[in-house]
Amino acid sequence: MKEIELSQDQKERIVSKVKAYFSAEMGQDIGGFEAEFLIDFFGREIGAYYYNRGLSDAQKIFTERMEEAAYLIQEVEQPEHD
């Protein structure tokens, strides 16, 4: 899987969230470097699960929409006369 590139703004927001989580839930203050390290670690180790789930969800929606389109096409089909 290709590594996901985050914008600087996205990375800063995620780092802020990780730091806030550690502070609120674990009573520990971690620095930006540690938070970035955790983000990179989780991205490498479990990111594929979330990515694949997103693809699966998208495929399910696509399949449902294609089935709906096929039904709509059948509805407008005209009878053939011999």
Distance bins in CASP14 RR format, pairs under 12 A and 6 or more apart:
PFRMAT RR
TARGET T0000
AUTHOR 0000-0000-0000
RMODE 2
METHOD distances of the structure
MODEL  1
1 43 0 0 0 0 1 0 0 0 0 0 0
1 44 0 0 0 0 1 0 0 0 0 0 0
1 45 0 0 0 0 0 1 0 0 0 0 0
1 46 0 0 0 0 0 1 0 0 0 0 0
1 47 0 0 0 0 1 0 0 0 0 0 0
1 48 1 0 1 0 0 0 0 0 0 0 0
1 49 0 0 0 0 0 1 0 0 0 0 0
1 50 0 0 0 0 0 1 0 0 0 0 0
1 51 1 0 0 1 0 0 0 0 0 0 0
1 52 0 0 0 0 1 0 0 0 0 0 0
1 55 0 0 0 0 0 1 0 0 0 0 0
2 47 0 0 0 0 0 1 0 0 0 0 0
2 48 0 0 0 0 0 1 0 0 0 0 0
2 51 0 0 0 0 1 0 0 0 0 0 0
3 40 0 0 0 0 1 0 0 0 0 0 0
3 43 0 0 0 0 1 0 0 0 0 0 0
3 44 0 0 0 0 1 0 0 0 0 0 0
3 47 0 0 0 0 0 1 0 0 0 0 0
3 48 0 0 0 0 0 1 0 0 0 0 0
3 51 0 0 0 0 0 1 0 0 0 0 0
4 10 0 0 0 0 1 0 0 0 0 0 0
4 11 0 0 0 0 0 1 0 0 0 0 0
4 14 0 0 0 0 0 1 0 0 0 0 0
4 39 0 0 0 0 0 1 0 0 0 0 0
4 40 0 0 0 0 0 1 0 0 0 0 0
4 42 0 0 0 0 0 1 0 0 0 0 0
4 43 1 0 0 1 0 0 0 0 0 0 0
4 44 0 0 0 0 0 1 0 0 0 0 0
4 47 0 0 0 0 1 0 0 0 0 0 0
4 48 0 0 0 0 0 1 0 0 0 0 0
4 50 0 0 0 0 0 1 0 0 0 0 0
4 51 0 0 0 0 1 0 0 0 0 0 0
5 11 0 0 0 0 1 0 0 0 0 0 0
5 40 0 0 0 0 0 1 0 0 0 0 0
6 12 0 0 0 0 1 0 0 0 0 0 0
6 13 0 0 0 0 1 0 0 0 0 0 0
6 14 1 0 0 1 0 0 0 0 0 0 0
6 15 0 0 0 0 0 1 0 0 0 0 0
6 36 0 0 0 0 0 1 0 0 0 0 0
6 39 0 0 0 0 1 0 0 0 0 0 0
6 40 0 0 0 0 0 1 0 0 0 0 0
6 43 0 0 0 0 0 1 0 0 0 0 0
7 13 0 0 0 0 1 0 0 0 0 0 0
7 14 0 0 0 0 0 1 0 0 0 0 0
8 14 0 0 0 0 0 1 0 0 0 0 0
8 15 0 0 0 0 0 1 0 0 0 0 0
8 36 0 0 0 0 0 1 0 0 0 0 0
9 15 0 0 0 0 0 1 0 0 0 0 0
9 16 0 0 0 0 0 1 0 0 0 0 0
10 16 0 0 0 0 0 1 0 0 0 0 0
10 17 0 0 0 0 0 1 0 0 0 0 0
10 36 0 0 0 0 0 1 0 0 0 0 0
10 39 0 0 0 0 0 1 0 0 0 0 0
11 17 0 0 0 0 0 1 0 0 0 0 0
11 18 0 0 0 0 0 1 0 0 0 0 0
11 32 0 0 0 0 1 0 0 0 0 0 0
11 35 0 0 0 0 1 0 0 0 0 0 0
11 36 1 0 0 1 0 0 0 0 0 0 0
11 39 1 0 0 1 0 0 0 0 0 0 0
11 40 0 0 0 0 1 0 0 0 0 0 0
12 18 0 0 0 0 0 1 0 0 0 0 0
12 19 0 0 0 0 0 1 0 0 0 0 0
12 32 0 0 0 0 1 0 0 0 0 0 0
12 35 0 0 0 0 0 1 0 0 0 0 0
12 36 0 0 0 0 1 0 0 0 0 0 0
12 39 0 0 0 0 0 1 0 0 0 0 0
13 19 0 0 0 0 0 1 0 0 0 0 0
13 20 0 0 0 0 0 1 0 0 0 0 0
13 35 0 0 0 0 0 1 0 0 0 0 0
13 39 0 0 0 0 0 1 0 0 0 0 0
14 20 0 0 0 0 0 1 0 0 0 0 0
14 21 0 0 0 0 0 1 0 0 0 0 0
14 32 0 0 0 0 0 1 0 0 0 0 0
14 35 1 0 0 1 0 0 0 0 0 0 0
14 36 0 0 0 0 1 0 0 0 0 0 0
14 38 0 0 0 0 1 0 0 0 0 0 0
14 39 1 0 1 0 0 0 0 0 0 0 0
14 40 0 0 0 0 0 1 0 0 0 0 0
14 42 0 0 0 0 0 1 0 0 0 0 0
14 43 0 0 0 0 0 1 0 0 0 0 0
15 21 0 0 0 0 0 1 0 0 0 0 0
15 22 0 0 0 0 0 1 0 0 0 0 0
15 30 0 0 0 0 1 0 0 0 0 0 0
15 31 0 0 0 0 1 0 0 0 0 0 0
15 32 1 0 1 0 0 0 0 0 0 0 0
15 33 0 0 0 0 1 0 0 0 0 0 0
15 34 0 0 0 0 1 0 0 0 0 0 0
15 35 1 0 1 0 0 0 0 0 0 0 0
15 36 1 0 1 0 0 0 0 0 0 0 0
15 37 0 0 0 0 0 1 0 0 0 0 0
15 38 0 0 0 0 1 0 0 0 0 0 0
15 39 1 0 0 1 0 0 0 0 0 0 0
15 40 0 0 0 0 0 1 0 0 0 0 0
16 22 0 0 0 0 0 1 0 0 0 0 0
16 23 0 0 0 0 0 1 0 0 0 0 0
16 30 0 0 0 0 0 1 0 0 0 0 0
16 31 0 0 0 0 0 1 0 0 0 0 0
16 32 0 0 0 0 1 0 0 0 0 0 0
16 35 0 0 0 0 1 0 0 0 0 0 0
16 36 0 0 0 0 0 1 0 0 0 0 0
16 39 0 0 0 0 0 1 0 0 0 0 0
17 23 0 0 0 0 0 1 0 0 0 0 0
17 24 0 0 0 0 0 1 0 0 0 0 0
17 25 0 0 0 0 0 1 0 0 0 0 0
17 30 0 0 0 0 0 1 0 0 0 0 0
17 32 0 0 0 0 0 1 0 0 0 0 0
17 35 0 0 0 0 1 0 0 0 0 0 0
17 38 0 0 0 0 0 1 0 0 0 0 0
17 39 0 0 0 0 1 0 0 0 0 0 0
18 24 0 0 0 0 0 1 0 0 0 0 0
18 25 0 0 0 0 0 1 0 0 0 0 0
18 26 0 0 0 0 0 1 0 0 0 0 0
18 28 0 0 0 0 0 1 0 0 0 0 0
18 29 0 0 0 0 0 1 0 0 0 0 0
18 30 1 0 0 1 0 0 0 0 0 0 0
18 31 0 0 0 0 1 0 0 0 0 0 0
18 32 0 0 0 0 1 0 0 0 0 0 0
18 33 0 0 0 0 0 1 0 0 0 0 0
18 34 0 0 0 0 1 0 0 0 0 0 0
18 35 1 0 1 0 0 0 0 0 0 0 0
18 36 0 0 0 0 1 0 0 0 0 0 0
18 37 0 0 0 0 1 0 0 0 0 0 0
18 38 1 0 1 0 0 0 0 0 0 0 0
18 39 1 0 0 1 0 0 0 0 0 0 0
18 40 0 0 0 0 0 1 0 0 0 0 0
18 41 0 0 0 0 0 1 0 0 0 0 0
18 42 0 0 0 0 1 0 0 0 0 0 0
19 25 0 0 0 0 0 1 0 0 0 0 0
19 26 0 0 0 0 0 1 0 0 0 0 0
19 27 0 0 0 0 0 1 0 0 0 0 0
19 28 0 0 0 0 1 0 0 0 0 0 0
19 29 1 0 0 1 0 0 0 0 0 0 0
19 30 1 0 1 0 0 0 0 0 0 0 0
19 31 1 0 0 1 0 0 0 0 0 0 0
19 32 1 0 0 1 0 0 0 0 0 0 0
19 33 0 0 0 0 0 1 0 0 0 0 0
19 34 0 0 0 0 1 0 0 0 0 0 0
19 35 1 0 1 0 0 0 0 0 0 0 0
19 36 0 0 0 0 0 1 0 0 0 0 0
19 38 0 0 0 0 1 0 0 0 0 0 0
19 39 0 0 0 0 0 1 0 0 0 0 0
20 26 0 0 0 0 0 1 0 0 0 0 0
20 27 0 0 0 0 0 1 0 0 0 0 0
20 28 0 0 0 0 0 1 0 0 0 0 0
20 29 0 0 0 0 0 1 0 0 0 0 0
20 30 0 0 0 0 0 1 0 0 0 0 0
20 31 0 0 0 0 0 1 0 0 0 0 0
20 32 0 0 0 0 0 1 0 0 0 0 0
20 35 0 0 0 0 1 0 0 0 0 0 0
21 27 0 0 0 0 1 0 0 0 0 0 0
21 28 0 0 0 0 1 0 0 0 0 0 0
21 29 0 0 0 0 0 1 0 0 0 0 0
21 30 0 0 0 0 1 0 0 0 0 0 0
21 35 0 0 0 0 1 0 0 0 0 0 0
21 38 0 0 0 0 1 0 0 0 0 0 0
21 39 0 0 0 0 0 1 0 0 0 0 0
21 42 0 0 0 0 0 1 0 0 0 0 0
22 28 1 0 1 0 0 0 0 0 0 0 0
22 29 1 0 0 1 0 0 0 0 0 0 0
22 30 1 0 1 0 0 0 0 0 0 0 0
22 31 0 0 0 0 1 0 0 0 0 0 0
22 32 0 0 0 0 0 1 0 0 0 0 0
22 34 0 0 0 0 1 0 0 0 0 0 0
22 35 1 0 0 1 0 0 0 0 0 0 0
22 38 0 0 0 0 1 0 0 0 0 0 0
23 29 1 0 1 0 0 0 0 0 0 0 0
23 30 0 0 0 0 1 0 0 0 0 0 0
23 31 0 0 0 0 0 1 0 0 0 0 0
23 35 0 0 0 0 0 1 0 0 0 0 0
26 38 0 0 0 0 0 1 0 0 0 0 0
28 34 0 0 0 0 1 0 0 0 0 0 0
28 35 0 0 0 0 0 1 0 0 0 0 0
28 38 0 0 0 0 0 1 0 0 0 0 0
29 35 0 0 0 0 0 1 0 0 0 0 0
30 36 0 0 0 0 0 1 0 0 0 0 0
30 37 0 0 0 0 1 0 0 0 0 0 0
30 38 1 0 0 1 0 0 0 0 0 0 0
30 39 0 0 0 0 0 1 0 0 0 0 0
31 37 0 0 0 0 1 0 0 0 0 0 0
31 38 0 0 0 0 0 1 0 0 0 0 0
31 39 0 0 0 0 0 1 0 0 0 0 0
32 38 0 0 0 0 1 0 0 0 0 0 0
32 39 0 0 0 0 1 0 0 0 0 0 0
32 40 0 0 0 0 0 1 0 0 0 0 0
33 39 0 0 0 0 0 1 0 0 0 0 0
33 40 0 0 0 0 0 1 0 0 0 0 0
34 40 0 0 0 0 0 1 0 0 0 0 0
34 41 0 0 0 0 0 1 0 0 0 0 0
35 41 0 0 0 0 0 1 0 0 0 0 0
35 42 0 0 0 0 0 1 0 0 0 0 0
36 42 0 0 0 0 0 1 0 0 0 0 0
36 43 0 0 0 0 0 1 0 0 0 0 0
37 43 0 0 0 0 0 1 0 0 0 0 0
37 44 0 0 0 0 0 1 0 0 0 0 0
38 44 0 0 0 0 0 1 0 0 0 0 0
38 45 0 0 0 0 0 1 0 0 0 0 0
38 46 0 0 0 0 0 1 0 0 0 0 0
39 45 0 0 0 0 0 1 0 0 0 0 0
39 46 0 0 0 0 0 1 0 0 0 0 0
39 47 0 0 0 0 0 1 0 0 0 0 0
40 46 0 0 0 0 0 1 0 0 0 0 0
40 47 0 0 0 0 0 1 0 0 0 0 0
41 47 0 0 0 0 0 1 0 0 0 0 0
42 48 0 0 0 0 0 1 0 0 0 0 0
42 49 0 0 0 0 0 1 0 0 0 0 0
42 50 0 0 0 0 1 0 0 0 0 0 0
43 49 0 0 0 0 1 0 0 0 0 0 0
43 50 0 0 0 0 1 0 0 0 0 0 0
43 51 0 0 0 0 1 0 0 0 0 0 0
44 51 0 0 0 0 0 1 0 0 0 0 0
46 52 0 0 0 0 0 1 0 0 0 0 0
46 53 0 0 0 0 0 1 0 0 0 0 0
47 53 0 0 0 0 1 0 0 0 0 0 0
47 54 0 0 0 0 0 1 0 0 0 0 0
47 55 0 0 0 0 0 1 0 0 0 0 0
48 54 0 0 0 0 0 1 0 0 0 0 0
48 55 0 0 0 0 0 1 0 0 0 0 0
49 55 0 0 0 0 0 1 0 0 0 0 0
49 56 0 0 0 0 0 1 0 0 0 0 0
50 56 0 0 0 0 0 1 0 0 0 0 0
50 57 0 0 0 0 0 1 0 0 0 0 0
51 57 0 0 0 0 0 1 0 0 0 0 0
51 58 0 0 0 0 0 1 0 0 0 0 0
52 58 0 0 0 0 0 1 0 0 0 0 0
52 59 0 0 0 0 0 1 0 0 0 0 0
53 59 0 0 0 0 0 1 0 0 0 0 0
53 60 0 0 0 0 0 1 0 0 0 0 0
54 60 0 0 0 0 1 0 0 0 0 0 0
54 61 0 0 0 0 1 0 0 0 0 0 0
54 62 0 0 0 0 0 1 0 0 0 0 0
55 61 0 0 0 0 0 1 0 0 0 0 0
55 62 0 0 0 0 0 1 0 0 0 0 0
56 62 0 0 0 0 0 1 0 0 0 0 0
56 63 0 0 0 0 0 1 0 0 0 0 0
57 63 0 0 0 0 0 1 0 0 0 0 0
57 64 0 0 0 0 0 1 0 0 0 0 0
58 64 0 0 0 0 0 1 0 0 0 0 0
58 65 0 0 0 0 0 1 0 0 0 0 0
59 65 0 0 0 0 0 1 0 0 0 0 0
59 66 0 0 0 0 0 1 0 0 0 0 0
60 66 0 0 0 0 0 1 0 0 0 0 0
60 67 0 0 0 0 0 1 0 0 0 0 0
61 67 0 0 0 0 0 1 0 0 0 0 0
61 68 0 0 0 0 0 1 0 0 0 0 0
62 68 0 0 0 0 0 1 0 0 0 0 0
62 69 0 0 0 0 0 1 0 0 0 0 0
63 69 0 0 0 0 0 1 0 0 0 0 0
63 70 0 0 0 0 0 1 0 0 0 0 0
64 70 0 0 0 0 0 1 0 0 0 0 0
64 71 0 0 0 0 0 1 0 0 0 0 0
65 71 0 0 0 0 0 1 0 0 0 0 0
65 72 0 0 0 0 0 1 0 0 0 0 0
66 72 0 0 0 0 0 1 0 0 0 0 0
66 73 0 0 0 0 0 1 0 0 0 0 0
67 73 0 0 0 0 0 1 0 0 0 0 0
67 74 0 0 0 0 0 1 0 0 0 0 0
68 74 0 0 0 0 0 1 0 0 0 0 0
68 75 0 0 0 0 0 1 0 0 0 0 0
69 75 0 0 0 0 0 1 0 0 0 0 0
69 76 0 0 0 0 0 1 0 0 0 0 0
70 76 0 0 0 0 0 1 0 0 0 0 0
70 77 0 0 0 0 0 1 0 0 0 0 0
71 77 0 0 0 0 0 1 0 0 0 0 0
END
